[in-house]
Every structure is written in structure tokens, then in C-alpha cells.
Amino acid sequence: MKKLTRHQMRENAFILVFERIFNDDSPSELLETARENEELEITPEVESMFLGVVRHQQEIDELISANLKKWKMERISKVSLAILRLGVYEIVYSEDVDDDIVVSECVKLAGDFAYEEDISFINGVLGSIVRSLNAKPAEKQG
């Protein structure tokens, strides 16, 4: 089995986060279905990212909401919301990737999966979150 790149892991985790928006199955059921269908490679890293987003979704959504300018959470497309949740999870809870790289990777995901106008929106929201966290570095969690 070929080792997944960080981008591929992030993309697979994004697909799971996106799927969860529409699906009432438990996170473990979603993972099991993905494994059975063999459409996504579920590595321990992919599972960890997905479950991290699930575990911290309330705090993640609060941080997204606090950094929206003239927007409400309900107006965000489901694709953009999934990308933002994954990005915020990595920015706040992962120490192994630089914030700028996370933002860049999320913009890349938006280019692959979202509408053109969503790309700058995602970049702006994640950039705002990074700036707000860097202003208060003690809030970064491990």
C-alpha cells in the first residue's frame, strides 16, 4: 500500500467531514462504510483528522462564526463548511503543520471541490482565524 501524502490524507478527511454534514450515522459507522467501499483510503492520520473535527466541532464552528464578516453559518455552502472545519481543526489542534500551509492546502481543496467564489471566502475566513490566534498565542492547543 502506497503511503498517502499529507494532501491526500487531508482530502480524504475532508470527504468524511463533508459526508457527515448529510449523514446521521455515527463517526465510526462513517469510517466503517468508507473502509468497506474502499473508495477512500482511511489511514490512522485520516481517521485522526476526521475524529478531531467531530470531537471539536462546536468550538470549531464557534471560531468560524466569530470570524465571519457579514455572513451567517447557515449561508456557507456545505463544501466550504467542511473545508473550513478541517482547516480550523488543523490550525487550532495540530502542531505538526504550519498555519500558512494549512490555509494554502484548504484553498487548494476549495479549488478542487468548491465554487470559484468560495476560494477567496475560505482564504479570508481562515486567514482571519490565524491572525486572531496569533494575536493570542496562548490559545493554541495541542
Residue frames as qw, qx, qy, qz and C-alpha x, y, z in Angstrom:
[[0.000, 0.889, 0.458, 0.000, 0.00, 0.00, 0.00],
 [0.407, 0.469, -0.004, 0.784, 1.39, 3.36, -1.11],
 [0.277, -0.444, -0.461, 0.717, 1.81, 5.97, 1.61],
 [0.135, 0.864, 0.446, 0.191, -0.64, 8.85, 1.27],
 [0.308, 0.335, -0.116, 0.883, 0.68, 12.39, 1.00],
 [0.029, -0.313, -0.536, 0.783, -0.47, 14.90, 3.60],
 [0.346, 0.161, -0.215, -0.899, -2.66, 16.47, 0.89],
 [0.505, -0.100, -0.770, -0.377, -4.33, 13.12, 0.11],
 [0.286, -0.284, -0.802, 0.442, -4.92, 12.49, 3.82],
 [0.111, 0.283, 0.256, -0.917, -6.45, 15.95, 4.17],
 [0.429, 0.069, -0.472, -0.767, -8.63, 15.37, 1.10],
 [0.467, -0.199, -0.857, -0.092, -9.89, 12.04, 2.45],
 [0.169, -0.336, -0.650, 0.660, -10.61, 13.60, 5.85],
 [0.236, 0.187, -0.061, -0.952, -12.45, 16.47, 4.10],
 [0.468, -0.085, -0.689, -0.546, -14.65, 13.97, 2.24],
 [0.395, -0.321, -0.828, 0.237, -15.57, 12.32, 5.56],
 [0.037, -0.321, -0.384, 0.865, -16.28, 15.68, 7.22],
 [0.336, 0.101, -0.342, -0.872, -18.43, 16.64, 4.22],
 [0.454, -0.180, -0.832, -0.264, -20.27, 13.31, 4.29],
 [0.246, -0.303, -0.753, 0.530, -21.04, 13.77, 7.98],
 [0.191, 0.136, 0.079, -0.969, -22.94, 17.01, 7.26],
 [0.590, 0.047, -0.396, -0.702, -25.54, 14.97, 5.34],
 [0.686, -0.033, -0.724, -0.068, -25.41, 11.69, 7.23],
 [0.589, -0.631, 0.167, -0.477, -26.73, 10.88, 10.69],
 [0.919, -0.023, -0.354, 0.174, -24.50, 7.81, 11.04],
 [0.601, -0.756, 0.131, 0.224, -22.02, 7.84, 13.88],
 [0.129, 0.826, -0.515, -0.190, -18.42, 8.77, 13.04],
 [0.405, -0.318, 0.854, 0.076, -17.38, 5.13, 13.49],
 [0.673, 0.439, 0.588, -0.095, -20.14, 3.99, 11.10],
 [0.434, 0.872, -0.105, -0.200, -18.99, 6.53, 8.50],
 [0.099, -0.678, 0.715, 0.141, -15.41, 5.29, 8.83],
 [0.569, -0.026, 0.822, -0.024, -16.52, 1.67, 8.55],
 [0.649, 0.655, 0.351, -0.160, -18.60, 2.41, 5.44],
 [0.266, 0.871, -0.366, -0.191, -15.66, 4.23, 3.85],
 [0.293, -0.471, 0.827, 0.089, -13.40, 1.26, 4.60],
 [0.645, 0.235, 0.721, -0.091, -15.92, -1.22, 3.19],
 [0.580, 0.779, 0.174, -0.166, -16.45, 0.78, -0.02],
 [0.724, -0.175, 0.307, 0.592, -12.68, 1.15, -0.44],
 [0.374, 0.829, 0.239, 0.341, -13.25, 4.46, -2.24],
 [0.086, -0.902, 0.290, -0.309, -11.20, 6.31, 0.36],
 [0.685, 0.116, -0.591, 0.410, -8.02, 5.15, 1.98],
 [0.519, -0.797, -0.027, -0.307, -8.59, 5.52, 5.72],
 [0.578, 0.281, -0.548, 0.536, -5.18, 5.77, 7.34],
 [0.471, -0.522, -0.536, 0.468, -4.74, 6.42, 11.07],
 [0.191, -0.170, -0.014, 0.967, -3.95, 10.05, 10.16],
 [0.259, -0.295, -0.508, -0.767, -7.17, 10.45, 8.12],
 [0.526, -0.531, -0.663, -0.038, -9.18, 8.91, 10.94],
 [0.435, -0.384, -0.376, 0.723, -7.48, 11.16, 13.49],
 [0.014, 0.016, 0.162, 0.987, -8.22, 14.33, 11.47],
 [0.398, -0.386, -0.598, -0.580, -11.85, 13.33, 10.90],
 [0.567, -0.532, -0.610, 0.152, -12.47, 12.35, 14.52],
 [0.349, -0.219, -0.238, 0.880, -10.69, 15.50, 15.70],
 [0.173, -0.199, -0.286, -0.921, -13.10, 17.65, 13.68],
 [0.547, -0.463, -0.625, -0.310, -16.05, 15.67, 15.08],
 [0.570, -0.395, -0.537, 0.480, -14.77, 15.92, 18.67],
 [0.255, -0.358, -0.159, 0.884, -14.15, 19.68, 18.49],
 [0.166, 0.510, 0.611, 0.583, -16.92, 20.67, 16.07],
 [0.203, -0.881, -0.424, 0.053, -18.71, 23.01, 18.49],
 [0.399, -0.698, 0.102, 0.586, -15.55, 25.01, 19.27],
 [0.395, 0.025, 0.567, 0.723, -14.55, 24.94, 15.59],
 [0.085, 0.679, 0.613, 0.395, -17.95, 26.26, 14.49],
 [0.280, -0.886, -0.249, 0.274, -17.83, 28.99, 17.15],
 [0.425, -0.480, 0.306, 0.704, -14.42, 30.10, 15.87],
 [0.276, 0.304, 0.643, 0.647, -15.64, 30.09, 12.26],
 [0.068, -0.818, -0.554, -0.139, -18.76, 32.03, 13.20],
 [0.362, -0.805, -0.088, 0.462, -16.75, 34.62, 15.16],
 [0.336, -0.397, 0.437, 0.734, -14.61, 35.26, 12.06],
 [0.321, 0.539, 0.676, 0.385, -17.39, 35.64, 9.50],
 [0.028, -0.298, -0.026, 0.954, -17.86, 39.15, 8.16],
 [0.506, 0.262, -0.063, -0.819, -21.49, 39.89, 7.19],
 [0.561, 0.078, -0.763, -0.312, -22.20, 36.15, 6.90],
 [0.723, -0.328, 0.389, -0.467, -24.07, 33.58, 8.93],
 [0.341, -0.279, 0.895, 0.066, -23.04, 29.93, 9.28],
 [0.638, 0.394, 0.621, -0.226, -26.27, 28.83, 7.56],
 [0.508, 0.802, -0.071, -0.307, -25.25, 30.66, 4.35],
 [0.114, -0.607, 0.747, 0.245, -21.94, 28.83, 3.96],
 [0.786, 0.249, -0.451, -0.341, -22.02, 26.09, 1.33],
 [0.931, -0.329, 0.135, -0.082, -21.63, 22.59, 2.74],
 [0.837, 0.324, -0.128, 0.423, -18.38, 22.09, 0.82],
 [0.172, 0.692, -0.276, 0.644, -16.93, 25.33, 2.21],
 [0.639, -0.621, 0.202, -0.407, -18.12, 24.48, 5.71],
 [0.985, -0.116, 0.015, 0.125, -16.40, 21.07, 5.58],
 [0.648, 0.462, -0.180, 0.578, -13.16, 22.65, 4.32],
 [0.134, -0.731, 0.237, -0.626, -13.32, 25.37, 6.99],
 [0.827, -0.501, 0.114, -0.228, -13.95, 22.83, 9.77],
 [0.940, 0.055, -0.048, 0.334, -10.98, 20.74, 8.69],
 [0.428, 0.603, -0.169, 0.652, -8.76, 23.79, 8.33],
 [0.369, -0.728, 0.212, -0.537, -9.69, 25.21, 11.72],
 [0.941, -0.336, 0.031, -0.010, -9.12, 21.82, 13.32],
 [0.830, 0.214, -0.096, 0.507, -5.60, 21.67, 11.89],
 [0.166, 0.694, -0.161, 0.681, -4.81, 25.30, 12.75],
 [0.501, -0.661, 0.210, -0.518, -6.00, 25.03, 16.35],
 [0.873, -0.362, 0.270, -0.187, -5.32, 21.42, 17.32],
 [0.931, 0.205, 0.034, 0.301, -2.41, 20.24, 15.12],
 [0.337, -0.843, 0.262, 0.329, 1.12, 21.30, 15.90],
 [0.685, -0.144, 0.565, 0.437, 2.80, 19.43, 13.05],
 [0.433, 0.518, 0.479, 0.561, 1.76, 21.71, 10.15],
 [0.165, -0.165, -0.073, 0.970, 2.38, 25.44, 9.80],
 [0.306, 0.609, 0.509, -0.526, -0.81, 27.53, 9.74],
 [0.273, 0.611, -0.317, -0.673, 0.09, 29.10, 6.38],
 [0.081, 0.162, -0.925, -0.333, 0.41, 25.65, 4.83],
 [0.194, 0.395, 0.857, -0.268, -2.98, 24.61, 6.25],
 [0.324, 0.674, 0.184, -0.638, -4.61, 27.72, 4.76],
 [0.213, 0.500, -0.617, -0.569, -2.90, 27.09, 1.41],
 [0.019, 0.015, 0.992, 0.121, -3.99, 23.44, 1.41],
 [0.266, 0.529, 0.690, -0.417, -7.59, 24.39, 2.24],
 [0.324, 0.657, -0.144, -0.665, -7.59, 26.90, -0.61],
 [0.128, 0.304, -0.854, -0.402, -6.33, 24.07, -2.85],
 [0.157, 0.286, 0.934, -0.146, -9.19, 21.83, -1.66],
 [0.319, 0.651, 0.339, -0.599, -11.62, 24.66, -2.40],
 [0.240, 0.544, -0.504, -0.626, -10.15, 24.92, -5.90],
 [0.084, 0.091, -0.966, -0.229, -10.81, 21.21, -6.41],
 [0.075, -0.380, -0.916, 0.099, -14.24, 20.91, -4.77],
 [0.040, 0.670, 0.469, -0.574, -15.89, 24.31, -4.26],
 [0.400, 0.844, 0.313, 0.171, -17.10, 27.16, -6.43],
 [0.525, 0.452, -0.068, 0.718, -14.65, 29.80, -7.61],
 [0.189, -0.737, 0.055, -0.646, -16.05, 32.45, -5.25],
 [0.834, -0.538, -0.103, -0.061, -15.66, 30.09, -2.27],
 [0.790, 0.167, -0.225, 0.546, -11.88, 30.05, -2.66],
 [0.170, 0.488, -0.221, 0.827, -11.33, 33.65, -1.55],
 [0.627, -0.585, -0.060, -0.511, -14.03, 33.27, 1.13],
 [0.934, -0.266, -0.186, 0.150, -12.25, 30.26, 2.67],
 [0.603, 0.281, -0.215, 0.715, -8.88, 32.01, 2.42],
 [0.111, -0.605, 0.085, -0.784, -10.31, 35.10, 4.13],
 [0.761, -0.549, -0.073, -0.339, -12.00, 33.26, 6.99],
 [0.916, -0.155, -0.173, 0.326, -9.01, 31.01, 7.71],
 [0.447, 0.427, -0.171, 0.768, -6.64, 33.98, 7.42],
 [0.349, -0.662, 0.049, -0.661, -8.75, 35.91, 9.93],
 [0.891, -0.433, -0.102, -0.087, -8.70, 32.94, 12.33],
 [0.802, 0.106, -0.196, 0.554, -4.91, 32.57, 12.03],
 [0.170, 0.546, -0.149, 0.807, -4.43, 36.29, 12.71],
 [0.573, -0.634, 0.003, -0.519, -6.77, 36.22, 15.72],
 [0.938, -0.302, -0.125, 0.119, -5.00, 33.18, 17.18],
 [0.669, 0.264, -0.181, 0.671, -1.56, 34.67, 16.57],
 [0.120, -0.673, 0.106, -0.722, -2.67, 37.76, 18.46],
 [0.673, -0.506, 0.335, -0.422, -3.40, 35.41, 21.39],
 [0.495, 0.409, -0.765, -0.050, -0.78, 32.64, 21.09],
 [0.243, -0.218, 0.819, -0.472, -1.71, 31.10, 24.46],
 [0.752, 0.174, 0.240, -0.589, -4.94, 29.79, 22.89],
 [0.594, 0.403, -0.651, -0.247, -3.16, 27.33, 20.58],
 [0.789, -0.317, 0.421, -0.317, -3.92, 23.84, 21.86],
 [0.081, 0.464, -0.859, -0.203, -2.19, 20.51, 21.31]]
